[in-house]
Amino acid sequence: MNPEKDFAPLTPNIVRALNDKLYEKRKVAALEIEKLVREFVAQNNTVQIKHVIQTLSQEFALSQHPHSRKGGLIGLAACSIALGKDSGLYLKELIEPVLTCFNDADSRLRYYACEALYNIVKVARGAVLPHFNVLFDGLSKLAADPDPNVKSGSELLDRLLKDIVTESNKFDLVGFIPLLRERIYSNNQYARQFIISWILVLESVPDINLLDYLPEILDGLFQILGDNGKEIRKMCEVVLGEFLKETKKSPSSVKFAEMANILVIHCQTTDDLIQLTAMCWLREFIQLAGRVMLPYSSGILTAVLPCLAYDDRKRNIKEVASVCNQSLMKLVTPEDDEPDEPRPVVQKQAGPSPEDCAAKQEGAASGGPDGSCDSSFSSGISVFTPASAERAPVTLHLDGIVQVLNCHLSDTAIGMMTRIAVLKWLYHLYIKTPRKMSRHTDSLFPVLLQTLSDESDEVILKDLEVLAEIASSPAGQTDDPGPLDGPDLRVSHSELQAPIPGRAGLLNTPGTKGLECSPSTPTMNSYFYKFMINLLKRFSSERKLLEVRGAFIIRQLCLLLHAESIFHSMADILLREEDLTFASTMVHTLNTILLTSTELFQLRNQLKDLKTPESRNLFCCLYRSWCHNPVTTVSLCFLTQNYRHAYDLIQKFGDLEVTVDFLTEVDKLVQLIECPIFTYLRLQLLDVKSNPYLIKALYGLLMLLPQSSAFQLLSHRLQCVPNPELLQTEDGLKAAPKSQKADSPSIDYAELLQHFERVQKKHLEVRHQRSGRGDHLDRRVVL
């Protein structure tokens, strides 16, 4: 510093003392400056006061010499003390050079700057509030200072500033929020502690409503909640707890929509505390805001669904997530569906038009925190509050929701409980909004079919419930069972189309008299037939699925849907099946289910007597497919009491290739005859005169069997038949047996027998072709 430079009104002695390295001398100079400034205040000489402050600032506080800077800081503090209540007029000039020294490399100088600012603020009190942001910015840096003395000094200044803010009603919260939003993302733990302490102070001031600005800082608070320091995490928990209490007290003033995505993001973090806290907030938001949260459903589901598969180590998160999931599901009501507009002439619910589909998809866009498609993120929906929600109803857009559900169901790594929850959601949406969901069925259909291969029975049951609802929903009724409209609703090339039962001309080809499908079959929508076709295709491509779960799946479907419709449609599809080996296996499976499952008791009774045209038509439909398996065809005749036709069929067995598999099926049929299902058949053996063809058919089976346990079983049963002499029949038999149904005018049994022969010939040809024997039909027993 140039000693010859004029620093008036500061005397040379004051200047020398301010530049001295000893604190005591600088303090003496400060007292002289205080005395000098007081005189100027008494004289109201503002020019000289400004000149003194400017000199101390430019020539000392901002000097290159460290001792000069220290002298300038203590001199500025002395000026503030001398100015007293008038210091507010010069605060900008007093504060700025001191704050500059906060960045000095010398820790002692940073401490003196903190001490000087403390004295300035202590004198000015409430007058410093217009400069609060620069003070806060400087303090936030000192809070992370590595020097403990500087940090201690900053804490004293921080407490003083908090007292001033607390006692004042002129705090500019609007101006402060941008700075708080910026500083809250600091990674320094001391800076974070500083931020949290200030939020707690502001939250405690009655005149300051920080809840209005919660969306600005909520994300930062959750970031701080993940700090490694236990004390900071605890402080942050307290702050978040206070905000949540305020949210519950004043839900009408809470900006739920602005914070929904923030919670969704933090519900997906790997930190247990953050995830649990965010999930608790999300639960309260759904319960407090209600339908306001619906536009964010896809993001919420993305966050919540994986948590449902957590184990006991994260039981708390799992329980809260379950409540969130159930609460969100309850928000979807039938009112969210498209209006039911009846169409003229066709008495079926029409699917959505392409125009409607396009209109609904305009609002859909990607941009959620999970990257999923969520219409809420760019659909132009305004910020909702409970009050505004009553005036502006929330529209449920399913695009994002269905995409999230589809994604989770397709992911084989997802846990069982999550998959169950996804299926429950799909079922709920199909129940509540069938018309809206109908446009998404084509995209969901393949993954729902794939889910049938799941390892969990419970998942398969829920999956079948969804598929059954799709197949029976009036919203899926169309005149044409082909693909629905829409860019993403095309049926893949591999998905065949099946005729609808009851449609004219289905089986009215030459030589199919009496084989029309049952008119009693309820009219299902187009997806019922797609479902049946693709289910059989899946059984065909995954034989293990058919072996392990086939019967279970079909039995459950018979409970969920109309059993007659299922057997009717499957029989008709199998009639066109090109893989004859699969057709034979599938028919055997269906026959076993038909004969043994308690779920099909009514269907068995319907077929047992063939009293109605519907039952006879159903029998004919089943019969033509059952012909893929000779033994099952005989068992169907036994079930329907067509004993004469059963005898005629057995007579044809002599022309078939008798293999081990064939004899095994005959063996199983004998075992079935001894089961309760065929009690009526065994009792009819007592009436030999009325049932000669039943006895002859049983003897025919006996003659087919080798000397085995089944042979002994059936032989013993036939030995119990009374008066075996009555087995002889005469060509002149005048009356048909009472229980014989072969003379029914509605059924052409001769044509049925011809059909059986044609089908069996095709099977035999295929077997010979596969074994390399060409078309040579060599009959042999393979034992």
C-alpha positions in Angstrom: 0.0 0.0 0.0 1.3 3.5 -0.9 2.0 5.3 2.4 1.9 8.6 0.7 -1.6 8.2 -0.7 -4.3 10.4 0.8 -6.9 8.3 2.8 -8.7 11.4 4.3 -10.8 11.6 6.3 -8.8 8.6 7.8 -5.7 10.0 9.6 -2.2 8.5 8.9 -2.2 7.0 12.4 -5.5 5.1 11.6 -4.1 4.0 8.3 -0.9 2.7 9.8 -2.8 0.9 12.6 -5.2 -0.8 10.1 -2.2 -2.2 8.2 -0.5 -3.5 11.3 -0.1 -7.2 11.7 -1.2 -7.0 15.4 -4.8 -7.4 16.1 -4.6 -5.0 19.1 -3.4 -2.1 16.9 -6.1 -2.8 14.3 -8.7 -2.8 17.1 -7.5 0.6 18.3 -7.8 1.9 14.7 -11.3 0.5 14.6 -12.3 2.5 17.7 -10.9 5.7 16.1 -12.9 5.0 13.0 -16.0 4.4 15.1 -15.5 7.8 16.8 -14.9 9.5 13.5 -18.1 8.1 11.9 -20.1 9.0 14.9 -19.1 12.6 14.4 -20.1 12.5 10.8 -23.5 11.0 11.8 -24.0 13.8 14.3 -23.2 16.3 11.5 -25.4 14.3 9.1 -22.4 14.3 6.7 -23.4 11.4 4.5 -20.8 12.2 1.9 -17.9 11.7 4.4 -19.6 8.5 5.7 -19.8 7.0 2.2 -16.2 8.1 1.6 -15.0 6.3 4.7 -16.8 3.1 3.8 -15.6 3.2 0.3 -12.0 3.8 1.4 -12.2 0.9 3.9 -13.7 -1.3 1.2 -11.6 -0.5 -1.8 -8.2 0.3 -0.2 -8.3 -2.2 2.7 -10.9 -5.0 2.6 -10.2 -5.7 -1.1 -6.5 -5.0 -0.8 -3.9 -7.5 -1.9 -2.2 -7.3 1.5 -3.7 -9.7 4.1 -3.2 -7.4 7.0 -4.8 -4.6 5.1 -7.8 -6.8 4.4 -8.1 -7.7 8.1 -7.9 -4.0 9.0 -10.6 -3.1 6.4 -13.0 -5.8 7.8 -12.7 -4.6 11.4 -13.0 -1.0 10.1 -16.3 -1.8 8.2 -17.7 -3.4 11.4 -16.8 -0.3 13.4 -18.6 1.9 10.8 -21.7 -0.2 11.2 -21.6 0.1 15.0 -21.1 3.8 14.7 -24.0 4.2 12.2 -26.4 2.3 14.5 -30.0 2.3 13.1 -28.8 4.3 10.1 -26.6 1.4 9.0 -29.4 0.2 6.9 -28.8 3.1 4.5 -25.3 1.7 3.7 -25.7 -2.0 4.0 -24.9 -2.8 0.4 -21.6 -1.0 0.7 -20.8 -2.6 4.0 -21.8 -6.2 3.2 -20.4 -6.7 -0.3 -16.6 -6.4 0.5 -17.1 -8.6 3.6 -18.8 -11.4 1.6 -16.0 -11.2 -0.9 -13.6 -12.1 1.9 -15.6 -15.3 2.5 -13.8 -16.7 -0.4 -10.3 -15.8 0.8 -7.7 -18.6 0.9 -6.6 -17.5 4.4 -8.9 -19.2 7.1 -8.0 -16.4 9.6 -9.2 -13.8 7.2 -12.5 -15.8 6.5 -13.0 -15.9 10.3 -12.5 -12.1 10.6 -14.9 -11.6 7.7 -17.5 -13.7 9.5 -16.9 -11.7 12.7 -17.3 -8.4 10.9 -20.5 -9.5 9.2 -21.9 -10.7 12.5 -21.4 -7.2 13.9 -22.9 -5.6 10.8 -26.0 -7.8 10.9 -26.4 -7.5 14.7 -26.7 -3.7 14.3 -28.9 -3.7 11.3 -31.2 -6.5 12.4 -34.3 -6.5 10.1 -32.8 -4.1 7.7 -30.6 -6.9 6.3 -33.6 -8.9 5.0 -33.5 -7.3 1.6 -30.0 -8.6 1.3 -30.9 -12.0 2.7 -30.2 -14.0 -0.4 -26.5 -12.9 -0.6 -26.1 -13.5 3.1 -27.6 -17.0 2.8 -25.4 -17.7 -0.2 -22.3 -16.7 1.7 -23.3 -18.6 4.9 -24.1 -21.8 2.9 -20.5 -21.8 1.7 -19.0 -21.2 5.2 -21.2 -24.0 6.6 -19.0 -26.4 4.6 -15.7 -24.6 5.5 -12.9 -27.0 6.5 -11.6 -24.7 9.3 -13.5 -25.4 12.6 -13.1 -21.8 13.8 -14.6 -20.4 10.6 -17.4 -22.9 10.8 -18.0 -22.0 14.5 -18.2 -18.3 13.6 -20.6 -19.0 10.7 -22.8 -20.9 13.1 -23.1 -17.8 15.4 -23.9 -15.6 12.4 -26.4 -18.2 11.2 -28.3 -18.3 14.5 -28.4 -14.5 14.5 -29.9 -14.4 11.0 -32.4 -17.1 11.9 -33.5 -15.0 14.9 -34.0 -12.0 12.7 -36.1 -14.0 10.1 -38.2 -15.5 12.8 -39.1 -12.2 14.4 -39.8 -10.4 11.2 -42.9 -10.5 9.0 -41.2 -9.0 5.9 -39.2 -12.0 4.8 -39.3 -12.4 1.0 -40.0 -16.1 0.6 -40.7 -15.8 -3.2 -37.3 -14.3 -3.8 -35.6 -16.9 -1.6 -37.1 -20.1 -3.1 -34.9 -20.1 -6.3 -31.8 -19.9 -4.2 -33.0 -22.6 -1.8 -33.9 -24.8 -4.7 -30.4 -24.4 -6.1 -28.5 -24.9 -2.8 -30.6 -27.9 -1.7 -28.8 -30.1 -4.2 -25.4 -29.6 -2.5 -23.6 -32.9 -1.8 -21.6 -31.5 1.1 -23.1 -32.9 4.4 -22.5 -29.6 6.3 -24.2 -27.6 3.5 -27.1 -30.1 3.6 -27.3 -29.7 7.4 -27.4 -26.0 6.9 -30.2 -26.1 4.3 -32.3 -28.5 6.4 -31.9 -26.3 9.5 -33.2 -23.3 7.5 -36.1 -25.2 6.1 -37.1 -26.2 9.7 -36.9 -22.5 10.8 -39.0 -21.3 7.9 -41.5 -24.0 8.4 -41.9 -23.0 12.1 -42.7 -19.3 11.2 -46.5 -18.9 11.2 -46.5 -16.1 8.6 -44.4 -18.1 6.1 -46.3 -20.8 4.1 -43.5 -23.0 2.8 -46.1 -25.6 1.7 -46.9 -23.6 -1.3 -43.4 -24.0 -2.6 -42.9 -27.6 -1.6 -42.8 -28.9 -5.2 -39.7 -26.7 -5.6 -37.7 -28.4 -2.8 -39.3 -31.9 -2.4 -36.9 -33.6 -4.8 -33.9 -32.0 -3.0 -35.2 -33.1 0.4 -35.4 -36.7 -0.8 -31.8 -36.4 -2.1 -30.7 -35.2 1.3 -32.6 -38.1 2.9 -30.1 -40.4 1.3 -27.1 -38.7 3.0 -24.6 -41.0 4.7 -24.8 -39.0 7.9 -27.3 -40.4 10.4 -27.9 -37.0 11.9 -28.7 -35.4 8.6 -31.0 -38.2 7.6 -32.8 -37.8 10.9 -33.2 -34.1 10.4 -34.5 -34.6 6.9 -37.0 -37.2 8.2 -38.3 -34.6 10.6 -38.7 -32.0 7.9 -40.5 -34.4 5.6 -42.7 -35.5 8.5 -43.7 -31.9 9.2 -44.5 -31.3 5.6 -46.6 -34.4 5.4 -48.5 -33.3 8.5 -49.2 -29.9 6.9 -50.3 -31.7 3.7 -52.9 -33.7 5.7 -54.1 -30.6 7.5 -54.5 -28.4 4.3 -55.0 -30.8 1.3 -56.9 -28.2 -0.6 -53.8 -26.0 -0.9 -51.4 -28.8 -1.8 -50.1 -29.0 -5.4 -50.4 -32.8 -5.6 -50.0 -33.1 -9.4 -46.7 -31.1 -9.4 -45.2 -33.5 -6.9 -46.5 -36.8 -8.1 -43.7 -37.6 -10.5 -41.1 -36.6 -7.9 -42.5 -39.3 -5.6 -42.6 -41.8 -8.4 -38.9 -41.3 -9.1 -37.9 -41.8 -5.4 -40.2 -44.8 -5.0 -37.9 -46.6 -7.4 -34.6 -45.8 -5.6 -32.5 -48.5 -4.0 -32.2 -46.7 -0.7 -34.7 -48.3 1.7 -35.4 -45.1 3.7 -36.0 -43.0 0.7 -38.2 -45.6 -0.9 -40.3 -46.2 2.2 -40.7 -42.4 2.8 -41.6 -41.7 -0.8 -44.0 -44.6 -0.8 -45.7 -43.3 2.4 -46.1 -39.9 0.8 -47.5 -41.5 -2.3 -50.0 -43.4 -0.3 -51.2 -40.2 1.4 -51.3 -38.4 -1.9 -53.5 -41.1 -3.5 -55.9 -41.1 -0.5 -56.0 -37.3 -0.2 -56.0 -36.2 -3.8 -58.1 -39.1 -5.2 -58.7 -38.9 -8.9 -56.2 -36.1 -9.3 -53.6 -38.8 -9.2 -55.1 -40.8 -12.1 -53.1 -39.1 -14.9 -50.0 -40.4 -13.1 -51.2 -43.9 -12.8 -48.6 -45.4 -15.2 -45.7 -43.9 -13.3 -47.2 -44.9 -9.9 -47.7 -48.5 -11.1 -44.1 -48.6 -12.4 -42.9 -47.7 -8.9 -45.4 -49.7 -6.9 -45.7 -53.0 -8.7 -42.1 -54.3 -8.2 -42.4 -53.6 -4.5 -45.2 -56.1 -4.1 -42.7 -58.9 -4.7 -40.4 -57.8 -1.9 -39.5 -60.4 0.8 -39.7 -59.9 4.6 -36.6 -57.8 4.6 -38.5 -55.0 3.0 -41.9 -55.9 4.5 -42.7 -52.3 5.4 -42.2 -51.0 1.9 -44.2 -53.9 0.5 -47.2 -53.2 2.8 -47.3 -49.5 2.0 -47.0 -50.3 -1.7 -49.9 -52.7 -1.4 -52.1 -50.0 0.1 -51.0 -47.6 -2.7 -51.9 -50.2 -5.3 -55.3 -50.9 -3.8 -56.1 -47.2 -3.3 -55.2 -46.4 -6.9 -57.3 -49.3 -8.2 -60.3 -48.0 -6.4 -60.1 -44.7 -8.2 -61.0 -46.4 -11.5 -64.8 -46.6 -11.8 -67.3 -47.5 -14.6 -67.7 -43.8 -15.2 -64.1 -43.8 -16.7 -65.3 -46.0 -19.6 -66.5 -44.7 -22.9 -70.3 -44.2 -23.2 -72.2 -47.2 -24.4 -73.6 -46.2 -27.8 -76.0 -48.9 -29.1 -75.7 -49.6 -32.8 -78.7 -50.2 -35.0 -79.6 -53.6 -36.3 -76.6 -55.5 -34.8 -77.4 -56.1 -31.2 -73.8 -56.3 -30.1 -71.6 -53.8 -28.4 -69.3 -52.2 -31.0 -65.6 -51.8 -30.5 -64.1 -48.3 -30.6 -63.9 -46.7 -34.0 -60.5 -45.7 -35.5 -61.4 -42.1 -35.1 -62.1 -42.5 -31.4 -58.9 -44.5 -31.0 -56.9 -41.7 -32.7 -58.5 -39.1 -30.6 -57.7 -40.9 -27.4 -54.1 -41.4 -28.4 -53.4 -37.8 -29.2 -52.9 -37.1 -25.5 -50.6 -40.0 -25.0 -46.8 -39.3 -25.0 -43.7 -40.7 -23.3 -41.9 -38.8 -20.7 -42.6 -40.4 -17.3 -39.7 -40.9 -14.9 -39.7 -44.6 -15.8 -39.6 -43.9 -19.5 -43.1 -45.5 -19.9 -45.9 -44.0 -22.0 -48.1 -41.9 -19.8 -50.6 -39.6 -21.2 -50.4 -37.3 -18.2 -46.9 -36.1 -18.9 -47.7 -34.2 -22.1 -51.4 -34.2 -22.4 -51.8 -30.6 -21.4 -53.6 -31.4 -18.2 -53.5 -28.5 -15.8 -52.3 -28.8 -12.2 -55.1 -30.3 -10.2 -56.0 -29.7 -6.6 -59.0 -31.3 -4.9 -61.0 -28.1 -5.3 -60.2 -27.8 -9.0 -60.7 -31.5 -9.6 -64.4 -31.1 -8.7 -64.8 -28.5 -11.5 -62.6 -30.3 -14.0 -63.1 -34.1 -14.1 -60.0 -36.2 -14.7 -60.0 -38.3 -17.8 -58.5 -41.7 -17.5 -56.1 -42.5 -20.3 -55.3 -46.2 -20.4 -52.4 -46.2 -23.0 -49.6 -45.7 -20.4 -51.3 -47.9 -17.8 -51.7 -50.8 -20.2 -48.1 -50.4 -21.5 -46.7 -50.6 -17.9 -48.9 -53.6 -17.1 -47.9 -55.3 -20.3 -44.2 -54.6 -19.7 -44.3 -56.1 -16.2 -46.3 -59.1 -17.3 -43.8 -59.8 -20.1 -40.8 -59.6 -17.8 -40.1 -63.1 -16.7 -37.8 -61.8 -13.8 -40.8 -60.1 -12.1 -41.9 -61.8 -8.9 -45.1 -63.8 -8.5 -46.9 -61.2 -6.4 -46.2 -58.5 -8.9 -47.5 -60.6 -11.7 -50.7 -61.4 -9.7 -51.2 -57.7 -9.1 -50.8 -56.9 -12.8 -53.4 -59.5 -13.6 -55.7 -58.1 -11.0 -55.3 -54.7 -12.5 -56.1 -56.0 -16.0 -59.2 -57.8 -14.7 -60.3 -54.6 -12.9 -59.8 -52.5 -15.9 -61.8 -55.0 -18.1 -64.6 -55.0 -15.5 -64.7 -51.2 -15.0 -63.8 -49.9 -18.5 -64.5 -52.7 -21.0 -64.9 -50.5 -24.0 -61.7 -48.6 -23.5 -59.8 -51.8 -22.8 -61.1 -53.6 -25.9 -58.8 -51.5 -28.1 -55.8 -52.8 -26.1 -56.8 -56.5 -26.2 -54.7 -57.3 -29.2 -51.5 -56.0 -27.6 -52.2 -57.8 -24.4 -53.5 -61.1 -25.8 -50.1 -62.7 -26.7 -48.6 -62.0 -23.3 -51.7 -63.3 -21.5 -51.4 -66.5 -23.5 -47.7 -66.7 -22.6 -48.5 -66.3 -18.9 -50.4 -69.6 -19.0 -46.9 -71.2 -18.9 -46.2 -69.5 -15.5 -44.9 -71.7 -12.7 -47.5 -70.4 -10.2 -51.0 -71.8 -10.2 -52.3 -68.6 -8.6 -50.8 -66.6 -11.5 -52.5 -68.9 -14.0 -55.8 -68.6 -12.3 -55.7 -64.8 -12.4 -54.6 -65.0 -16.0 -57.5 -67.2 -16.9 -59.9 -64.8 -15.2 -58.6 -62.0 -17.4 -58.8 -64.1 -20.5 -62.2 -65.3 -19.6 -63.4 -61.7 -19.1 -61.9 -60.7 -22.5 -63.6 -63.6 -24.2 -67.0 -62.9 -22.6 -67.1 -59.2 -22.5 -69.8 -57.5 -24.6 -67.3 -54.8 -25.5 -65.5 -57.3 -27.7 -68.6 -58.4 -29.7 -68.1 -57.9 -33.4 -69.8 -59.2 -36.5 -66.5 -60.3 -37.8 -64.1 -62.3 -35.6 -61.2 -60.8 -37.5 -58.8 -58.3 -36.1 -60.1 -55.1 -34.5 -59.3 -51.7 -35.9 -56.3 -49.7 -34.8 -52.6 -49.5 -35.7 -51.5 -51.8 -32.9 -54.4 -54.2 -33.0 -53.6 -56.5 -35.9 -53.8 -60.2 -35.3 -50.5 -61.9 -36.1 -50.3 -64.2 -39.1 -50.0 -67.2 -36.8 -53.4 -66.5 -35.1 -56.0 -68.5 -37.0 -59.7 -67.6 -37.1 -62.4 -70.0 -36.0 -66.1 -69.9 -37.1 -68.6 -68.7 -34.6 -70.9 -71.5 -33.2 -74.4 -71.1 -34.4 -73.3 -69.3 -37.6 -75.1 -70.7 -40.7 -73.2 -73.0 -43.0 -70.6 -73.9 -40.4 -70.8 -77.6 -40.8 -73.5 -77.9 -43.5 -71.1 -79.5 -46.0 -72.1 -82.6 -48.0 -72.4 -85.6 -45.7 -72.6 -83.7 -42.4 -76.3 -84.2 -41.7 -77.0 -83.6 -38.0 -73.6 -82.1 -37.3 -74.6 -78.4 -36.9 -73.2 -76.6 -33.9 -75.4 -76.3 -30.9 -77.8 -73.3 -31.1 -77.8 -73.3 -27.3 -74.2 -72.1 -27.3 -74.1 -68.5 -25.9 -72.9 -65.9 -28.4 -69.3 -65.1 -27.4 -67.2 -62.2 -28.7 -64.6 -62.7 -31.3 -61.8 -63.0 -28.8 -63.4 -66.2 -27.4 -62.6 -68.0 -30.6 -59.2 -66.4 -30.9 -58.5 -67.5 -27.3 -59.6 -71.1 -28.0 -57.5 -71.2 -31.2 -54.4 -69.8 -29.6 -54.8 -71.9 -26.5 -54.8 -75.0 -28.6 -51.8 -73.7 -30.6 -50.0 -73.2 -27.4 -50.8 -76.7 -26.2 -49.5 -77.9 -29.6 -46.2 -76.1 -29.4 -45.7 -76.7 -25.7 -46.6 -80.4 -25.0 -45.3 -80.1 -21.5 -47.8 -77.4 -20.8 -50.5 -79.7 -22.0 -49.3 -82.6 -19.9 -48.7 -80.7 -16.7 -51.3 -77.9 -16.8 -53.7 -78.7 -19.7 -56.4 -80.3 -17.6 -56.1 -77.6 -14.9 -56.4 -74.8 -17.4 -59.4 -76.3 -19.2 -61.2 -77.1 -16.0 -60.8 -73.6 -14.7 -62.1 -72.2 -18.0 -65.1 -74.3 -17.7 -65.9 -72.6 -14.4 -65.2 -69.2 -15.7 -67.0 -69.6 -19.0 -69.7 -71.7 -20.5 -68.4 -75.3 -20.6 -70.4 -76.2 -23.6 -68.9 -73.3 -25.5 -65.4 -74.4 -24.7 -65.9 -78.0 -25.8 -68.0 -77.0 -28.8 -65.3 -74.5 -30.1 -62.3 -76.8 -29.3 -64.0 -79.7 -31.0 -64.6 -77.6 -34.1 -61.1 -76.3 -34.2 -59.6 -79.7 -33.7 -61.6 -80.9 -36.6 -59.4 -78.8 -38.8 -56.1 -79.6 -37.0 -53.4 -80.7 -39.4 -51.2 -82.2 -36.7 -53.1 -85.5 -36.2 -50.9 -86.6 -33.4 -51.6 -83.5 -31.4 -55.3 -83.7 -32.3 -55.4 -87.3 -30.9 -53.6 -86.2 -27.7 -55.8 -83.2 -27.2 -59.0 -85.2 -27.8 -57.9 -87.7 -25.2 -57.2 -84.8 -22.7 -60.6 -83.3 -23.4 -62.3 -86.6 -23.1 -60.7 -87.3 -19.7 -61.8 -83.9 -18.4 -65.3 -84.5 -19.7 -65.6 -87.8 -18.0 -63.9 -87.1 -14.7 -64.1 -83.4 -13.8 -66.7 -82.3 -11.2 -66.8 -79.0 -13.1 -68.5 -80.7 -16.1 -71.2 -82.6 -14.2 -74.0 -80.6 -15.9 -72.4 -81.1 -19.3 -72.2 -84.8 -18.8 -75.9 -84.9 -17.8 -76.7 -82.9 -20.9 -75.0 -85.5 -23.1 -76.1 -88.6 -21.2 -79.7 -88.7 -22.5 -79.5 -86.7 -25.8 -83.1 -85.7 -25.2 -82.9 -82.2 -26.8 -81.8 -81.1 -30.3 -79.1 -79.0 -28.6 -77.6 -82.0 -26.8 -77.7 -84.1 -30.0 -76.0 -81.4 -32.0 -73.3 -81.0 -29.3 -72.7 -84.8 -29.4 -72.3 -84.7 -33.2 -69.8 -81.8 -33.0 -67.8 -83.6 -30.3 -68.0 -86.9 -32.1 -66.4 -85.6 -35.3 -63.3 -84.4 -33.4 -63.3 -87.3 -31.0 -62.7 -89.5 -34.1 -59.1 -88.5 -33.9 -58.8 -91.0 -31.1 -60.8 -94.3 -31.5 -61.0 -95.2 -27.8 -62.2 -91.8 -26.8 -64.9 -92.0 -29.5 -66.1 -95.2 -27.9 -66.1 -93.6 -24.4 -68.2 -90.7 -25.8 -70.7 -93.2 -27.1 -70.8 -94.9 -23.7 -71.4 -91.6 -22.1 -74.2 -90.7 -24.4 -75.6 -94.3 -24.2 -75.1 -94.8 -28.0 -74.3 -98.5 -27.3 -75.1 -99.8 -30.7 -72.9 -97.2 -32.4 -70.1 -98.0 -29.9 -70.4 -101.7 -30.9 -70.2 -100.7 -34.6 -67.1 -98.6 -33.8 -65.4 -101.5 -32.0 -66.1 -103.7 -35.0 -64.0 -101.2 -37.0 -61.1 -101.5 -34.6 -60.1 -104.7 -36.5 -59.1 -102.5 -39.4 -56.9 -100.2 -37.3 -53.2 -100.5 -36.3 -53.3 -101.8 -32.8 -50.3 -100.3 -30.9 -49.2 -100.3 -27.3 -50.6 -96.8 -26.9 -53.9 -98.0 -28.3 -54.1 -100.9 -25.9 -53.1 -98.6 -23.0 -56.1 -96.3 -23.8 -58.4 -99.3 -23.9 -57.0 -100.3 -20.5 -57.8 -96.8 -19.2 -61.3 -97.0 -20.6 -61.9 -100.2 -18.7 -60.7 -98.5 -15.5 -63.1 -95.6 -16.2 -66.0 -98.0 -16.6 -65.4 -99.1 -13.1 -65.6 -95.5 -11.8 -68.7 -93.7 -10.4 -69.1 -91.8 -13.7 -70.3 -94.9 -15.4 -72.5 -96.3 -12.5 -75.6 -96.0 -14.7 -73.8 -98.0 -17.4 -73.0 -100.8 -15.1 -76.6 -100.9 -13.8 -77.9 -101.2 -17.3 -76.0 -104.5 -17.5 -78.8 -105.9 -15.4 -81.3 -105.3 -18.2 -79.6 -107.6 -20.8 -82.6 -107.6 -23.1 -82.7 -103.8 -23.5 -79.0 -103.4 -23.7 -77.5 -106.2 -25.9 -75.2 -103.9 -27.8 -73.8 -102.5 -24.6 -72.8 -106.0 -23.6 -71.5 -106.8 -27.0 -69.4 -103.6 -27.0 -67.9 -104.5 -23.7 -67.1 -108.0 -24.9 -65.5 -106.4 -28.0 -63.2 -104.4 -25.7 -62.5 -107.6 -23.8 -61.4 -109.3 -27.0 -59.1 -106.4 -27.9 -57.2 -106.6 -24.6 -54.3 -109.0 -24.0 -54.3 -111.1 -20.8 -53.8 -108.2 -18.4 -55.2 -106.8 -15.2 -57.7 -104.8 -17.3 -58.7 -107.9 -19.1 -59.4 -109.6 -15.8 -61.3 -106.6 -14.4 -63.6 -106.4 -17.4 -64.0 -110.2 -17.6 -65.1 -110.3 -14.0 -67.6 -107.5 -14.6 -69.1 -109.3 -17.5 -69.4 -112.5 -15.5 -71.7 -110.7 -13.3 -74.2 -110.1 -16.1 -77.3 -112.3 -15.5 -78.5 -114.9 -18.0 -75.7 -114.8 -20.6 -77.9 -116.8 -22.9 -79.9 -113.7 -23.6 -76.9 -112.1 -25.3 -78.0 -113.7 -28.6 -79.9 -111.2 -30.9 -82.1 -111.9 -33.9 -82.3 -109.9 -37.1 -86.0 -109.6 -36.5 -85.7 -107.6 -33.3 -88.9 -105.6 -33.4 -88.3 -103.0 -30.8 -85.2 -101.0 -30.2 -83.7 -101.0 -26.8 -85.1 -98.3 -24.5 -81.8 -96.9 -23.8 -80.4 -97.1 -27.3 -80.2 -93.8 -29.0 -79.0 -94.9 -32.4 -82.4 -94.6 -34.1 -82.7 -90.9 -33.4 -83.9 -89.2 -36.6 -81.6 -86.2 -35.8 -78.4 -88.1 -36.1 -77.0 -89.9 -39.1 -75.0 -92.7 -37.5 -74.0 -94.2 -40.8 -72.4 -90.9 -41.8 -70.7 -90.7 -38.4 -69.2 -94.1 -38.9 -67.9 -93.2 -42.3 -66.4 -90.1 -40.9 -64.6 -92.2 -38.2 -63.2 -94.5 -40.9 -61.9 -91.5 -42.9 -60.2 -89.9 -40.0 -58.6 -93.2 -38.9 -57.4 -93.8 -42.4 -55.7 -90.4 -42.4 -54.0 -91.2 -39.0 -52.8 -94.5 -40.3 -51.4 -93.0 -43.4 -49.5 -90.3 -41.4 -48.0 -92.9 -39.1 -46.8 -95.0 -42.0 -45.4 -92.0 -43.8 -43.4 -91.0 -40.6 -42.1 -94.5 -40.2 -40.9 -94.6 -43.9 -43.4 -97.3 -45.0 -45.1 -95.2 -47.6 -48.8 -96.0 -48.1 -48.6 -99.7 -47.3 -51.2 -100.2 -44.6 -49.8 -103.2 -42.8 -51.9 -104.2 -39.7 -49.8 -105.4 -36.8 -49.9 -105.4 -33.1 -46.9 -103.6 -31.5 -46.5 -105.1 -28.1 
